[in-house]
Amino acid sequence: MRISQLAAASGVPVATVKYYLREGLLHEGERTAATQALYDDSHVARLRLVRALLGAGGVSIAQARAILAAIDEPPAAIDLLGTAHNAITPPLDASADVDEVRAITSGWGWHTESCDPAVLGAVAAGLQGLRDGGFDLAPGVLDAYGRAARDIAQAEIDGIPTESAEAAVRYVVLGTVLVEPLLLALRRLAEQVVSGERFGETGPLRG
């Protein structure tokens, strides 16, 4: 198909398709002339994935490029989570108190010695943000977060496909990036459900 047909099939404007080509987010088509190329269903699928990453996934162009590179050239299995988390985790802040995070999670029985310092730092930044905002979690809430996060992680890791490295990479990398908005939305929905159960339909979390 021509680029105009690719745009129509994917719902992505021609100008945006060309931009993704320049940025290396979309692989080149089969050249038929100096300024013309043919595209196929793989380009349609890639465009939809790129839109999901940049849209619902909320990642930058550079992060999307790194994610797609990992999908195209799968890393070793042991590097899967690192590849996924590196794409969306901010660099470690030197002021982050990761020792506090290690102490809290140690109390949950978590072994974080080999965990990425940047991910620990992200948790530390979240805790610091609560303090900076003067917000105190109710007793037991942080522990509940930890239990819920562990249950989610266990289900996700248990679901990693093993038939191929490519399938595993897609599951881990895309699951990490694209599932987080879903988790946040489910949390909000659950809050409204529980609020309704506790306070009635006009509870404090209702619109």
Buried (B, 14 or more C-beta within 10 A) or exposed (E): BBBEEBBBBBEBEEEBBEBBBEEEBBEEBEEEEEEEBBBEEEBBEBBBBBBBBBEBBEBEBEBBBBBBEBBEEBBEEEBBBBBBBBBBBEEBBEEBBBEBBBEBBEEEEBEBEEBBBBBBBBBBBEBBEEEEEEEEEEEEEBEEEBEEBBEEEEEBEEEBEEEEBEEBBBBBBBBBBBBBEEEEEEEEEEEEEEBBEEEEEEBEEEE
